[in-house]
Amino acid sequence: MAIGIALIGSGIFAKEEHLPAIRAASSSLSLNAIYSRSLSSAKALAAEAGDVELYSEDQEGKGYDELLKRDDVQGVVIALPILVQPSYIKKALSAGKHVLAEKPIAKDVATASELITWYKSTISGPTFSIAENFRFLASFDYAAAQVSQLGRLLGFRMRVQNFVKPGGKYFETAWRKKPEYQGGFLLDGGVHFIAGTRVVLEGAGVKPVATSAFSTQLQEHLPPVDTVDATVKLSNGASGTMSMSFGTTFSGSEYVFAAEKGTVTVSRGKVTVVRDGKEESKEFPEEGNGVKQEIAAWGKALGEGKPDPRQSAEEALRDLQVLEALLQSGEKGGAPVELKL
């Protein structure tokens, strides 16, 4: 029997990714309600969702608190601006609802740590999960499995670069256009890239332990910073680089891992392995961006009563710890920052 849920938020990602993913998981999840700050935005999403009840703060007696009282809503998918998500998460969990909340888990490590501590000490029963779709990309899982067979990791490089221009749909979102949180787009998008990198590093049995980074704001419209370039020390003594920019005319992404017996390269939807001088590639044309997989996994986990470890709040916190360390080192002109993941 499908578990009743509500979609909290009606922005771009909720409309383009979460709603289709929830529909695709109809065998395990039933969308029974939608909440948005305004009824007009809830209606805009409902036009795509079909016959569901709408809640908003501009309707008397049909706000978020009223939605959480519904017995036919056992869980919520929360896709709201970064700064407001923790309060909505706490309310839902306190009301006995399972939560799957969009990344990043919070605006900074201190807020995320407080949220996790509160959950563990206060809540019993409802599960708290974070939606990190890069952990559900088969290409990264395959890359992790391959690198685990290639001996000691010697180094890595992660590079994700593009240009967020004025007028773009994500840039024109008010809370992203004038961010009141660290890193701007680097926080919002960067945790994805770190999550994917960490999946493969864990396959090699290593983790980041320190970083030294330089950051800058290349584009006036992308405050407070839009670019960070870092050297990252790993737990086995090797090192690698992380380069992320939303303000450059460079474009594209690559995740490359060098080990004793060969290399593994991940580009979206494709993994190339060089082993003993021989190159082989495997493509993943159906993986998309991982949102359908993460929603399906959450529905499966709810049905089985066992949270998916890939969606744990602790994993999301570790991604945020790495990102925050990069930003802090950048603020200090490259001074090393230690990591304890």
HUVEN-V540232 format. One record per pair of residues at least 12 apart in sequence whose C-alpha atoms are under 6 Angstrom apart, sorted by the first residue. I is the first residue (numbers start at 1). J is the second residue. If there is no record, write none. Layout:
# HUVEN-V540232
I:J + I:J
This chain:
# HUVEN-V540232
2:27 + 2:28 + 2:29 + 2:30 + 3:29 + 3:30 + 4:30 + 4:72 + 4:73 + 4:74 + 5:30 + 5:31 + 5:32 + 5:73 + 5:74 + 5:75 + 5:76 + 6:31 + 6:32 + 6:33 + 6:34 + 6:76 + 7:34 + 7:76 + 7:77 + 8:35 + 8:77 + 8:78 + 8:79 + 9:35 + 9:36 + 9:79 + 9:80 + 10:36 + 10:45 + 21:292 + 25:296 + 28:299 + 29:299 + 32:52 + 33:52 + 33:53 + 33:54 + 34:54 + 35:55 + 35:56 + 36:56 + 37:56 + 37:57 + 38:56 + 38:58 + 39:56 + 74:97 + 75:97 + 75:98 + 75:99 + 76:99 + 77:100 + 77:101 + 78:101 + 79:102 + 96:126 + 97:126 + 98:126 + 98:127 + 99:128 + 99:129 + 100:129 + 100:130 + 101:130 + 101:131 + 102:130 + 102:131 + 103:131 + 107:181 + 129:311 + 129:312 + 129:313 + 130:311 + 130:313 + 133:290 + 133:291 + 133:294 + 134:196 + 136:290 + 137:290 + 144:200 + 144:203 + 147:204 + 148:203 + 148:204 + 150:259 + 150:261 + 151:259 + 151:260 + 152:259 + 152:260 + 153:259 + 154:238 + 154:258 + 154:259 + 155:238 + 155:239 + 155:240 + 155:258 + 156:240 + 156:256 + 156:257 + 156:258 + 157:240 + 157:241 + 157:242 + 157:255 + 157:256 + 158:242 + 158:254 + 158:255 + 159:243 + 159:244 + 159:253 + 159:254 + 160:244 + 160:252 + 160:253 + 161:244 + 161:245 + 161:246 + 161:250 + 161:251 + 161:252 + 162:246 + 162:248 + 162:251 + 163:246 + 163:247 + 163:248 + 164:246 + 183:225 + 191:319 + 194:319 + 195:319 + 206:235 + 207:234 + 207:235 + 208:233 + 208:234 + 209:233 + 209:234 + 209:235 + 209:338 + 209:339 + 210:232 + 210:233 + 210:337 + 210:338 + 210:339 + 211:231 + 211:232 + 211:336 + 211:337 + 212:230 + 212:231 + 212:329 + 212:334 + 212:335 + 212:336 + 213:229 + 213:230 + 213:326 + 213:329 + 213:330 + 213:334 + 214:228 + 214:229 + 214:330 + 214:334 + 215:227 + 215:228 + 215:330 + 218:247 + 219:247 + 226:245 + 226:246 + 226:247 + 227:244 + 227:245 + 228:243 + 228:244 + 229:242 + 229:243 + 230:242 + 254:266 + 254:267 + 262:274 + 262:275 + 269:283 + 269:284 + 269:285 + 270:282 + 270:283 + 270:284 + 318:341
